[in-house]
Amino acid sequence: METKETEVLVIGAGPGGYPAAIRAAQMGMKVILVEKGFIGGECLNWGCIPSKALISAASFFHKISHDAPKMGITVEGAKLDFSILQEWKMGIQNKLIKGIKQLLKGNGVTTIKGTAHFETPGIVKVILEDESQICIKYKDAILATGSAFISLPKFKIDEQAILSAKGLLSLKEVPQELAIIGGGVIGIELGTLFAKLGTSVSIIELLPEILPGVDTPIKRLLGMKAKQLGITIYTSTVATDYTVKKNGKINIKIKTKKGAQELSADKILLAIGKKAQTEDLDLSVLNIQLDEKGYLIVNEKQQTSTSGVYAVGDCTGPPFLAHRATKQGIVAAEVIAGLPSESDFQTIPIAIFTEPEVSYAGLSETQAKQAGFDVITGRAAFGTSARAMTHLAEDGYVKVIADKTTNQLLGVQIIGPDASDLISEVALALEMGATVEDLSLTVHPHPTLPEMIMEAADAALNKAIHQVTLVKAKK
């Protein structure tokens, strides 16, 4: 068996693994990257990128028929060719994958396609595509193996009737009816996507509300918008069983608060969560400590309980965010190189690509109060934004949360147009320890959407210009 030696071994080439490999190589270390599937991992191949490509196209298609006439623009006979849309989506993925491969090669990273198994601490066996094997001896290893979708006993993912997000985003035609089990981020995002393409969508959520962890006012607005798109949401509901008819239609049995019901669908998306994808690694050899759900336990330096072994990304548990994985990968590489690097995600921004978009960073009002802060808040509605009006996107608001005593900025929530882009300004402000005055005093160009961040900060200070605020003048 051929044996290779390296300083750093990275297993998994997703948004956590490939940045770790590149960063380690930048610092002069010899790096081998092992990937059993596709460069870019879930995010690039069946997650973030393909979903956002289709979400963008679906929003464009929906605007043509529903919003354009309001501007006096009429497009006769607008049609969707889903096969061409899928080709366009794949073109984006392939371009990005090609770029990553060039970056890996340009930085001197050796990439091997195969499945890695730990033989002993410091030694990994890799089974290649042709079933031949090689041995890799390493000094430090970074595990970036990602996560896998969870099935239910009565609803096992087969990518035929029961789909994962991967299967749904790879369909060759748009289903007429789609049932989604799980009202979390993936379920709501993809439900919105297909509703805009004309699919009749039903979402089945076990809990009393969709999007656990998201503030109730945001969920209410999203629920209202989902209803406008024709999406039916069943909360406090369990999917109990299903049957596939001869014509291919699926009959789904559900149990709601009102009793048993049946739904019809062409496909079922199962979006109830994920688990760490570590089965192939033989981690028992390393005696690595896992949590109760099977995720690898790491500290702020991404170190596991086993010396010389680091873990990053989804295999370390939620939140499952590509940008979190990337930061963790870079931190792991820098720690191996001896730099004083560590992960700090107290201000990490989160974006949800719904209708309208949602983003937030820092503490919510409830979290801030629970942490003992005397809280002040300010809100600015996009309905008062000239720029939002020109986009026909007036739903939503920006909410600023700050400490009343010091005016320190604690968090910001945004629901509205381009929320996913607007949140980065807030994340920077939180990272820099800014006060709500800092946001208020930062002059924003007009007319733009980011003005609403400034306006919300002004509202927290009782000096918003575009709101009726009665403040007694000091004598």
N, C-alpha and C positions, 0 to 999 in steps of 0.2 A: 504494500500500500504506500502510495506517495505521501510524503510528509512535508508540510510547509510550516514555517515559523513566522510569527508576527508579534509586534508589540501590543497592538490593539486589535481585537476581534469584535466586529459588530455583527449581530445576528438580527436581520430585518432591515429592509431598505425603504421603510415608510418615512413619514415626516419627522420621526424621531431618529431613525437609524442613519439615513443618508447624510443629514447635517452633522451628526456625531462623527461619522467617518471622515467627512470633508474637513471638519474643524480639527480633528486629531492629525490629519495629514498636513494641514496648514502649519501646525506646530512642529513639524519635522518627524513625526512618528510613522513607523511602518504600519499600514492598516490593511486588513482583509475584511471585506463586507460579504456576508453570506445571505442570500435571499432565495427562498424556495418558490416564491410566486412571481410577482411583478414589481419592478422598480417603481417606487412611489407609494406602494402599499395601498391600503383601503382608500385613503383620502384622494389619491390621484386616479385610481382605477375604478372604484365604485362608491365613492363617498363624496367628499367636499366638492371636487371639481366637476365630475359629471352631473351631480345633482344641481349645482349652481348654474351650469350651462343650460340644463333643461328648464330650470326655474326662470332664468333670464328669457329664454325663448317663449315659455308659456305666458309670462307677463306681457311680452311684446305682442303676442298673438291676441291675448285678451284685450289689450288696450286698443288694438285695431278695430275690434268689433264693439267694444263697450265705451271707450273713452274718446276715440278719435272723432266720432260724430259731434261731440260737444264742442269741438274746435272747428267744426265746419268741414271736417275731412271725412269723406266717405270712400271706403274701399269695397268695391263690388266683388263678390265671390271669393273672399279670402279663404284659402284652404290650407290645411296642414298636411305636408308629406312627412310622416314620422320617420320614414327610412332615411330621407335626406337630413332631417334633424339629428338622427343618431350618427350619421356620417360626420356631420359638423362637430358634434360633441366628441367623437373619437378623434377628430383632427386636432382638437385642443389638447386632449389627453396625450396623443402621440407626440405633439410638439414639445410638451412639458417633459415627458419621459425622455425624449431625445436630449433635451437640455440637461437633465440630471445626469444621464450617462456621460455626457461630455464633461460635466463638472467633476464627476468622480474620476474619470480617466485623466483629466487635466491636472488634478491634484495628486495623482499618483496612487489612488486607491485601487487595490486589486479586488474585483468583483467576481464572486463565484455563485452560480445558480445551483442550489441544492438544499437538502434538509439537514440541519445540524442536530447532533446528539452529543451530549456531554458524556465522555468516557470516564474521565477522572478530572479533578480540579486542574486546570491548565491544559487539558487536551480535549479536543472536539473531533468527532468523526462526522464527515459530511458525505451524504449519499447524493451523487450527482444525477442528472437527468437520465443518463444511460445506465444507471444503477451501479456504476463503478463507485469506489470510495476513496476518499483522501483523508488524511489526518492533519489537523492544524494544532500546533502548539502556540499558546498565547501567554502573555504576561497579564493583560487585563482584558476583560470581556464586557461588552455593553449589550444587554438584551433589549431589543426593540421589536418584539414579535407581534405587537398589536392585540386585537381582540377579535372574538368571533360572535356571531349572532346566536341568541338563545332561542330554542324551540320550546313548545309546550307539549305535554303528553298526547293531547288530542289534535294538536296542530304542529306537525313536524315539517320543517322547511324541506321541500323537495324541488324547489325552483320550477315547479310545474303549476300546481294549483296554489300551493302555499309558498310565497316568495319572501326572500330577504330583500333588503334595499338593493343589494347587488342584482338580484334577478329582476326586480321591478324596473330598474334603470336600464336594463338590457333588453327589454321587450321590443319586439319588432312591430307591434301595433298598439295603439291606444285602447285600453279596455273600455267597454261601455259602462261597466259597473265595477267598482273597486271597494272592497271592505278592508279596513285597516284595524288590526288589533294592537292597541297601544296608542295613547294620546300624548306621547312625549314629543320631543323635538323632531325626531325623524318622522313620526307619524303625521304630525301637523304640517311640517314642511312639504312632504311628498303628497299628502292629501290635497294641499293647496295647489301644488303644481299640476296634478292631474285634473282637478276641478276646473282649472283655467283652460285646460285642453279639451274640456267638454265631457269628462267622465263624471258619472254619478258616484259620489264618494260617501261612504259611511265610516265613521270612526268609533271604535268600541274601546272605552276606557274603564278599567276596573275601579279607579279612584273616583271620588265625588267631583273632581275637577281635572281638566287637561293641564298639561305642562306643570308637573310638580316642581315647586321651588320658584316659580315665577309669580310675581305679585298679582293679586286678584284683579285690580283694575285693568291690568294689561290683558289678563286672560279673558275678561269680559268683552273688551274691545275686539280681541281676536275671535272670540266666539260669535260676535255679531257679524264680523266680516266674513267668517266661514259660512254662516247662514246665508248671507247675501250671495255667496258663490255657489250655493246649493248643497253645501256639505251638511250632512246630518251627523250630529255628535251624540253618542249614547254614553253617559257617565254612570258610575256605580253599576256597571254592566259587565257580565261575564259571557264570553263565547264558550259554549259547552261542547259543540260538536259540529261536523259538517258532512255533507255528502255531495258527490259530483254526479250530475245527471248525465244521461246519454248524449244530450246536446252540448255538453261541456259546461253548462251553467252550474254554479256552486250554490247549494242551499246551506245557509249558516244558521244554527240555532243559538240564540242568545237568551240570557236571563237578566231582565231589567228589574227596576224597583216596582214596575207595574205588572210583572209576570213574564212568562215565556213569550218570545217572538221569533220570527224567522226572517232572514234577510237573503237577498239574491246578489250574486256577484260573479264576475268572470274570473277575477283573481283575488287572492287574499294576501295582504302584506302583513307579515308578523314583525312588529317593531316594539318588543317588550323589554329590550335590554341586551347587554353583551356580557361576555365572560373573557377572562384572560386566555390568550391563545399560546399556551405553553406546553401542551401535551407532548409534542415531539422532542422536547429538549432533554427529557430525563433529569429533571431538576433535583431529584432525590440524591443524585450523585454529589451535588454541591451542598446539600443540607441547607437550602435557602429558606428563610422564614416567609410564609405566606399569611395573608389575613384570612378571615373566616369565609370570604367569598372566592378565595384562590388567587387574589392579586398579589404581586410581589411587593413587599414592604420595603420602602426606601426612605432615606433621610433627605435633608435639603441639598446634599451633595450627590444625590442619586445613587448612593451606595446601598447595596443590599446587606443582609446579615452575613454574607460570605465575602471575605476579603478578596479584592481584585475583581469582583463582579458587580456591575452596575445595571440598573434597569431604567428605562424611559418609556414614556408614551402610555398607550391604553393598557398595557400589561401591568401597569402600576395602579390601575383603577381610575374611576371618574374624577373630574369631568373629562370626557373623551373629546379633546380639542387638539387639532393638528398643531396650532401655534404653541400650545402647552408642551406637546411632545418635542417640537423643534427646540424650544428653550431648554428642556431637560436634556436633550441630546448634546447640545453645545456645552451645557454645564458639566455633564459627565466627562466629555473629552477634555475640558479645561482642568477639571480636578485631577484627572489622570496625569496631565502635563505638569501638575504642581501649582496651578494657579488658584487663588482664593475665590473660587466661583461657587455660587449656590443658587438654588431655585427659590424664588419668592413670588407666590401667586396671589397675594392679597388684593392686588389691583388688576388682575388679569381680566381683559374684556371678553365678554361672551356675546355672540351674535346669533340670532335665529332668523332664518330667511323665510318668514311667513308673509302674510298680507294683512296689515303692513309689517315691515321688518321690526324686529325687537333687538335691542342691545342693552347691556348694562355692565357696570364695573364698580368695584368697591362694595360698600354696604347698602342694603335696602333700608328704608325707614324703620321697619320692624327690627332688623338686625342691629341697627345703630342704637335703638332704644334698649334692646336686650343687652347690648354691650355697655350700657350705663351712660350713654351720651344724652345730653339735653339737646334735642334735635330741632333744627329749623329746616324748612323745606321751601322750595320755590318751583312753580310750574309755568311752562310756556307752551301754549297750544299751537300746533302747526296750522290750525285754522286761521291764525292771525298772520301767518307768514306769506308774504307776497310770492316768494319763490316756490313755496309749496302749492300755492294757487296755480302758478304757471305750469306746474307738473300734474295738476289735477290730483293732488295727493295731500288733502287737508286733514286726514284723520290722524290722531295721535298727539303726543306731547313729549316734552323733555322735563324730567323731574330731577332737581338737585337736592341732595341731602347733605347737611353740614352741621357742625357742632356750634351751638348757640354761644357758648362762652368764648371760644377761640376763633370761630368762623372757619375752622379747618374743613376742607372739602372731604366728605366721607364716602360719597357715592353718587352715581348718576344713572338714571334709567331713561331709555329712549324707546318710544314706539312711534314709528312714522317713516316717512320716505328716507331712504338711504341711511337708516339707523346704523347699519353695519359699518358704514364708513365714518359716520359722525363720532362714534365712540372712541376712536383713537386719540382725539384731542383730550378727551376726558381721562383716558388711561394715563396719558403723559402727565396731566395735571395731578392726578392722584400719586403717581410715581414720584413726582417732584415735591410732594407735600404742599401743594398749592392751597390757598384759602379760597373761599367763595368770592372774595373781593378780587382775587387774581383773575378769575373768569370774567367777572363783571367789568374790570378795567381793561381787559384785552379787547381792543376795537376789532370787530369783525366786518368784512366787506359786505356791502348791501347791493342787491338783495341776494342772500344766500341762506341755505338751510342751517349752517352752523351758528347763525345769529341767534337761533332759539336757545342755544346753550348759554349765551351771554344774557339773553332775556330771562331765562329761568334763574340764573344767578342773581340778576337784578331783583327778581320777584322774592327771592329768599331774603334779600336785604331791604324789602319794602320800597323799592325805587324803580320798579318796572314801568317803562314809558307806555307800553301798549296794553296795560291793564289798569283798571280803576283801583288805585291804592290811596286810601285816605290816611295821611300821616300829619300829625300836628307839627307845625313849624316851631322850632326852638326859639325862644325869645332871648 
